[in-house]
Amino acid sequence: MPDLADPRDRLIVALDLGDVAEAEALVERIGDAATFYKIGYRLAYAGGLALVPRLAERGLKVFLDLKLHDIGNTVEEGVRSLTSLGATFLTVHAYPQTMRAALRGRGANPLKILAVTVLTSYDEADAREAGYALPVRDLVAQRAAQALEIGIDGIVCSAEEAASVRSVVGPDRLIVTPGIRPSGSDFGDQKRVMTPAEARAAGIDHVVVGRPITGAADPSAVARRIVAEMA
Ligand SMILES: O=c1ccn([C@@H]2O[C@H](COP(=O)(O)O)[C@@H](O)[C@H]2O)c(=O)[nH]1
């Protein structure tokens, strides 16, 4: 588990917006309350990849949450293309062929590859409906073990599984958890959910928070409260 010099780095704000100017305006409003932003495919498909170097040049960290999954050659070359942007994290789905391809594409670039185990919007019924026989916790643990074996830098899971994932991957791999809701916030479509304080106690490295911040009247204040809750 890395010892973060700046506690703000623990919070990753999901810029799930459909417009780059809107995303840049939100970063300005949040100001020095946050240091780490996530660009997912809603913003990426709206021109948001161009924002990665702009944020990185300002000393902000960027998590590129593209959740790549395709044939190995496409993943490898796709990751290679993304290495020039200056992002800190990139996600792929935790399928062995995909994870190996992502590491080949990353090569010696400092970009860290994170493996998405089971989406936090899935409960047991959703996983069964998608054809998985294992309980979610076991599927997450199995995928985390495969990611470790392959040499992936970090795991994306829900904070509910963080302690068991930590026991599988050890102290040196990152655990990044979406599905985080400050107490009293609307869950939306998230099903495996914890508060920032619970997630921190469970041993996460970073939490990802989107709508509770992006939809708030004062996003900067909410970000500050979340960071304080994890201190
Ligand atoms: O399992 C996963 C993987 C990624 N996400 C992403 O995190 C944010 C969460 O946003 P909220 O508004 O805080 O729910 C979003 O960008 C997802 O694509 C996830 O939720 N779960």
The ligand as an SDF file (V2000), in Angstrom:
LIG
                    3D

 21 22  0  0  0  0  0  0  0  0999 V2000
  -16.6260   -1.1710  -11.0380 O   0  0  0  0  0  0  0  0  0  0  0  0
  -16.6330    0.0260  -11.4100 C   0  0  0  0  0  0  0  0  0  0  0  0
  -15.6820    0.5420  -12.2680 C   0  0  0  0  0  0  0  0  0  0  0  0
  -15.7400    1.8670  -12.6170 C   0  0  0  0  0  0  0  0  0  0  0  0
  -16.7140    2.6630  -12.1520 N   0  0  0  0  0  0  0  0  0  0  0  0
  -16.7070    4.0910  -12.5660 C   0  0  0  0  0  0  0  0  0  0  0  0
  -16.5480    4.9190  -11.3980 O   0  0  0  0  0  0  0  0  0  0  0  0
  -17.3820    6.0530  -11.4860 C   0  0  0  0  0  0  0  0  0  0  0  0
  -18.3440    6.0550  -10.3250 C   0  0  0  0  0  0  0  0  0  0  0  0
  -19.2190    7.1520  -10.4340 O   0  0  0  0  0  0  0  0  0  0  0  0
  -20.3310    7.4810   -9.3530 P   0  0  0  0  0  0  0  0  0  0  0  0
  -21.0500    8.6470   -9.9580 O   0  0  0  0  0  0  0  0  0  0  0  0
  -19.6060    7.8350   -8.0770 O   0  0  0  0  0  0  0  0  0  0  0  0
  -21.2130    6.2910   -9.2040 O   0  0  0  0  0  0  0  0  0  0  0  0
  -18.0710    6.0100  -12.8450 C   0  0  0  0  0  0  0  0  0  0  0  0
  -17.2930    6.7870  -13.7320 O   0  0  0  0  0  0  0  0  0  0  0  0
  -17.9920    4.5450  -13.2580 C   0  0  0  0  0  0  0  0  0  0  0  0
  -17.8730    4.3960  -14.6540 O   0  0  0  0  0  0  0  0  0  0  0  0
  -17.6690    2.1540  -11.3060 C   0  0  0  0  0  0  0  0  0  0  0  0
  -18.5790    2.8660  -10.8470 O   0  0  0  0  0  0  0  0  0  0  0  0
  -17.5760    0.8470  -10.9390 N   0  0  0  0  0  0  0  0  0  0  0  0
  1  2  2  0
  2  3  1  0
  2 21  1  0
  3  4  2  0
  4  5  1  0
  5  6  1  0
  5 19  1  0
  6  7  1  0
  6 17  1  0
  7  8  1  0
  8  9  1  0
  8 15  1  0
  9 10  1  0
 10 11  1  0
 11 12  2  0
 11 13  1  0
 11 14  1  0
 15 16  1  0
 15 17  1  0
 17 18  1  0
 19 20  2  0
 19 21  1  0
M  END
$$$$
